[in-house]
Every structure is written in structure tokens, then in C-alpha cells.
Amino acid sequence: MPFCARKCDYCHFYVIPDKPFFHEPFLRALKSEWQLRKHLLPDQGLVSIYFGGGTPSRLNVLALEEILTWIQPDSSVEITLEANPDHVTLEDLYNYRRIGINRLSLGVQSLHDGMLQKLSRTHRSSHACSVIDQAYQCGLTNLSIDLMYDLPDQTLEIWQQTLDRVCQLPITHLSLYNLTIEPHTVFYKKRHALKVPDAETSLLMLRQAEETLANSGFERYEISAFAKESKLSRHNMGYWTDRPFLGFGPSAFSDWNKKRFQNVPHFWRYVKACQEGRDPTGYEEQLDSTERERERLTVGLRVLKGVQTHKPNLGLDSLIEEGWLEQDGSWIRLTSQGRLFYDTVCEKIYGLDLSYFTSC
């Protein structure tokens, strides 16, 4: 769902300005793509549906309901909707639950108004808290929020204020990200003028988050994800454990039948292809078995329990000796130090010969 009221200064995802006249051609194209690909799905075994973006809540409830009627998921399926706090109403929240959405992911990012302004977010912290409380009262009790640190001019005190407020909210899940300044963003253009925390302060912020969240009952189960009451994101766990998935909409990625492909990242080209009954794929690749296992290992290591293997870790000894990986029986996982240098660990793994490696 590529629509956004405006593109945030730090955002590098494919989004377009939300205009009402985009919605009808988008839904028509999306339905055509669904008709094109639905035969790929098994009759049973659907685990999750994720409305991501962009800002999927920019579409009205009737449109979301129509999409779900195409899929007809049963009650066991996790159905997540991403939303921003600034335009979701109490009526929307009731209707989301009515149409079957059972998990809400809110782009909160910060609970400090000064930091929200730095991020060019249009909501205030008080409003975000109010929407979360309302969602819970409406029966949307599986609530997740996104939170960011390493923000321009952010201090340890400001960060702790946000963490303390977060722990008072009725949420069950939290995705934690440090700000990365990506090319083709407003932040990148003014990167030399931004005063972001240094590496030492960044580490202290992470430690603050780990301690505060743990004391409030959150368990860290993936590098960037924390959950209460075993409310892990079933959808995201699929990405990290190599579960096949299909993506729909402009720029959406899929990983299906050992092939990875992406729809064309252009709204009108996507719409035109779907209207003409053509496959909207703009890019695809097929990984060989060694590349596939290498990717399965590196992505799987994001999960704190690690990756299971039936063969010795012959090529990973150096990473174990450096203290970045550890082995427990048939499981290989990142150490606490390794989690801090995940990207470096992945680079080193990509330099190893993993033709021997088989995971499950």
C-alpha cells in the first residue's frame, strides 16, 4: 500500500502522495494481480496477512474489507494492519476489528514531541498514546509499535522518557530501530548538519531499552523485536525462518518456489501491467543452493534462538573464536556481542565456503 500523506525525511521506501483518485485504479490492479497469483497459494496453511506500506490505513475500511473477501482467511490467520496515529479514528478502530484485522502496528517512532518534529512526523505523543488506548478498548489487544533511537539531538534522558511512557501502554510488541541515514532521503542531503548520538551513546541507548523493556515483561526474540505474552510477530517470523511469501502491489517483494521477485516500483506501470493481464514483476532472481543456505543462515541469525544445523560448523569456527557466534548442540546463534555487529558477521559469512552447510 504505497500511499502516504507525506514522505518522512528519513524514509527510503517506495511511497507516493496519497490522492483519492489513486485508490480506485490501485484496487482494480491489485485484484487483477490477486487473480493472477492466487493459484500459487495452497488450499490450507496460510499463516499471516500483512497490510504494509506506505500507510495502508490511508485506504478506507471498505477497501480493506474487500481485499480480505478475496482472500477469505480463516480465524487462525494473523492479520496485521500498519497505521499512523495521526489519522486513525475511533470508528476506524472498531471497523478494523469488525472486518477481521486482529493485529495493529502503529508508527509511533517516539513519544517525545521534539523528536517527532525532528523526524517530520505529524502526530503528537499524546495523540499516539490516546490511539493506542482506544485500540485496546476496541478489542485490538495485539498491538505493536515502531520505536526509533539515535535521533538528531536525542539525549539519554529524552530516550528514557520515551521508554518509560512506552511501558505504561497496553502494547504486546515493539520493533526497535536505530536511525540509519539512507541515500535518497532528506536526512541524507543534510547529513553533515545532523547531530546524531555517537557510537558510545548509541550503545547506552540500546542497553537502556533492553533493561527497561525487560523489566516491563518484554522478551527480546529478534535483533529488533520485543514481545510480551508470547505475542511474536508471526508474519515477520516467516521472513526470518525462510517461510515462502507472496507480495502484492507496486514494489512488493515475494519469495516463492525458491525464486525471489519484486513488482515494478512504479505506480502507473504496475497498474497498466495488471490491467492488461500481464505479470507486474520488474525483477527476479533464482539463488543456487549454496547462496540460498548462506542467506537462510544470515537472516535466521537475526532470531535470538539462532539457526539449527545437522552438520558441524566447520566454516564458522573463526566467528566463534572471535566471540560473535556460539554453538549449542545443533543450534548456532549470535552472542550478545555478535548482535551488536550483525552486519559485520553477515559480511564475514558471505566470505566463507558454506557448501557443507544445511539448515532446517
N, C-alpha and C positions, 0 to 999 in steps of 0.2 A: 504494500500500500504506500505509494511514493509521496503522498500529499503531506505538506507541512504548511502551517501558517507563515513561517519564515524559516530560513536555514540558520541554525545556531552557528556562532563564529568558530566553534571548534569542530563542527561536523564535516566528515568527508564521505558520507554515504550518498547514494543516489536519491535525491528528492527533487520535487518540483513544487512550485507555489500552488496552494490549494485554491482552485477555481471551480465553481459549481458546474460549469459546462464540461469539465474533465470527467465527471463521475459517470455519466451515462455511457460514453464510449469505453471507459475503463471496465465497467461491469459487463458490457457486451463482449469485450475482448477476453476478459477473464473467464467468462462462461464458455467461450469458444475454446480457450486453452484447456479448460477442465474437460470438455467433451473429447478433446484430442488425446489427453493423457490418462483419463480416469481408468482405462482398461489395464493400466500398469499396476494399479493397486490390488492387493489380494482382497478376497471377499471378507476375510477376518484379519485381525492383527493390527489395525490402526491404533496407534498409541497416543498421538497428540496432533493437535491443530494449533498453529501459531499465526496470529494476525500481527505481522511485524511491519516495519517501515523505516522512514517516514513516520507518520502519525495515523495509524489505522482508525482511530476514533474520529478522524475528520469525516469518515463515511457515516451516514446516518444508520440508525439501528435497523431499519427495514432492509437496507442493502446488506448489512452483515447477516441478518436473518436469512435473506435469500441465498447467500453463499452457503450457509450451513444446510439449507434444504437440498442443495446439490449433493453434498457430501453424505448427509444423513448419518452422522456419528451416533454410536450408542452412548449410554450414560457413563461408561467407564473411561471414555476418552478425555484427556486433559485438553481444555480449550482455553488458550490464553489470548488476551487482547492487550496490546500496548496502547497506552493513552497518556496524554499530558494533562496535568491537573487544571490548566487554565481554562478549559472549555467544556469539561465534563459536568453535566448537571445531575441532580438527584434523580430525575426521571430517567436519564440515560442509564444510571447505575441499576435501577430497578429493572429496566428493559434488558440490559446485558444479561442479568441473571435469568430473566424470563426466556430468552432465546437459547440458553444453554451454555453461555460463557461461564466458566467456573474458576477462572484464574485471571487476575488483573495485574498487569505490570505497568507501574507508573514512573514516568521520567521525572523524578524529583530532583536529582543531582546534588542539591544542597538544601539545608534548612537554615541558611543564613542569607538574609536579603541582599547584603553587599556582595556575596559570592554569586548569587543568582544574577545580579546585574552584570558582573564581570563575564558571566557565561552567556549573556544576551538572552536569558530565559525571561519569559513574560509573566510568570506567576510569582506570587509571594509565598514565603514559607508558611505563613498562617493558613493560606488557602490550600496548600498541598496537604497539610495536616487535617484540615476540615474534610477534604475529599476522601482521604484515607478512612477517617472515622465514619463518614457517610456510607462508603462502600462496604465496610464491615457491618454496619447496621442493616444494609440491604441484603445481607446474606452472602456477599462476596468475601468469604473469610480466608481464601487462599490469595494473599496479597503480597506482591513483590514490588520493591522499589529499586531504582538505579541510584547510585551514590558515587560522587567523584571527589578525589582529593588531588593534591599537587596543583591547586588552582592559583592563579595570579594573586599575589598579596595575601594568600591564606597563611594563617599562623596556627601553631599547635593549639592555642586557646580557642580560636574560631572553630577549628576542626572538632575539638572535644565538645563544644556546644552543640554542633550538629549531631554527633554520635549520641549524646545524652538525650536529645529530643527524639532521635530515631528509636531508641529503646523504650520510649513511652508509647509508641504507636502500635496498633494491633496488626502488625505485619508478620508474615511467616517466612519471608525470603528476602534476601538482599544481594544485589550484584554490585560489587565494589570495583571501581576502576580508578587508576591514576591518570591524570590528564596526559595524553600524548598529542603533540602538535604535529598534525599531518599536513603534507603538501596539499595545495589547492583549497586551503581554508583561510578564513580571515585571520585566525590566530597565526598561521604560518607567515602571512605577509607582514605582520607586526611582531614577529617572534623576538626580535632583538630588544624590543621595548618592554616585553612582558617580564615581570619579576616573579618567577615561579620558585617554589621551595627548592633548596639544594638537595643533593642525594642523601645527606645525613638526616635532614629534616623529613624528607620523604619516607625514609625507613622508620623514623619515630612515629609518623602519622599512621603507617601501616600497623606498627605494634600497638598504637593506641586503639585502632579499630579492632584488631584481633582480641585484645584484652576486654574492651568494653562490650563487644558483641558476645564473647564467650560468657561473660558474667551475666548477660541477659538471656542466656539459653540458646544462642545461635551456635550451630556447628558448622565449621568451615569444611566443605566437602569437595571443593574445587578451588583452583587458584583465586578466582574472583567471586566465588559464590558461597553464601552462608544461608543456612536454613534452620528453622525451628520446627519441632513436632514432625520431623522426617518429611517436611514438605519440599523435597528436592524438585528442581525443575525437570520433569520427565522429558520435556522436549529437548532441552539443552543437553541432558544426559545422552540423548541419542547422537548428537554431534560428537561428543567426547568418547563414545563407546562404539562408534562406527555403525550405527543403525542407518539403513538407507532412508533417504527422504526426498520428497518432491517439492520444489518451489514453484510458485505461480506468481505472475506479474512481471512488469519490466524490471530487469536486472537481477531477478531472483535466481539463486543457485539451486542445483539439485545434485544428488549423489545417488545414482540408481543403476543397478545391474553392473557394478564395477566401472561405471562411466560417470565422469563429473562434467556438468554443463551449466551454462548460465544463459538466461534470456537476455536479449539485446537491451542494453541500458539506455533506452531512448523511448519516451512515451509513445509518440506517434508511429514510430517504426514497429513497436510492439503491437499497437492497436491494429495497424494495417495488416501485419502478418496474420494475426489471429482472425481478423475479419475475412481474409482471403483463404482461410483454412490451412495456412502454412505454419510450419513449426517455427516458433519465435526464437529458437536458440540462436545466440550470437557467437558462442564459444563452447568448445567441448574438448575434453582430453581423456585418454584411457591410460591409466597408470599400469606399468608392469608389476609383477608380483612383489619384487623387492621394493620398489617405490611405494607400493600400497602398504606393505608391512612397516616401512620406515615412517610413513605418515600416521599409520594406526598407532605406532609406539609413541611418537611425539605428541600427538593430540591426546592420546589416552593418559599420558603422564600429567595432564592438567588435573585429573581427578586424584584426590589425595590418597585413595587406596591403591592407586597405581595400575599397572598392566600385568596381566597374567601370561606366562610363557611356559611352554612344555620343554624348552631346550635350555642348556646352560647359557649364561650371559657372556659368552666368550669375548665379544667385541665391546662390552660395556665396562670392562674392568677398570679402564683408566678413569672413567667418570665416577666409579665407586671409590677409587683411591683418592680422587680429588674431593670427595665428600659431597658430591652433588646428587648421586643416586645411592640407593640402598636396596638390598635384596633380602626378602623374607620368604624362604621356600620358593615357590613358583612365581611369586609376585615381585615386580620391580617398581619402585616408586621414587619420587623426588624426596630428598631430605629437606629440612626447613631451610637450609642454605641454598639448596638447588632451586627451591621455589622462588627465591629472590633473583635467580639468574636463569629463569626458564628459557628465554630466547637464546642465551649462550649455549645452554645444554642442547637445545634443538639444533643449533648450528653444528655442534660437535658430533651429534648423532648422524646428521646428514653427511658427515665426512667419513663415517665408518662403513665397513662392509657388513651389511646385515642380511646377506643371502641365507645365513643359517637360521635367522630369527623367525619364529612362528608364534603368533599370539592368538588368543581366543576371545 
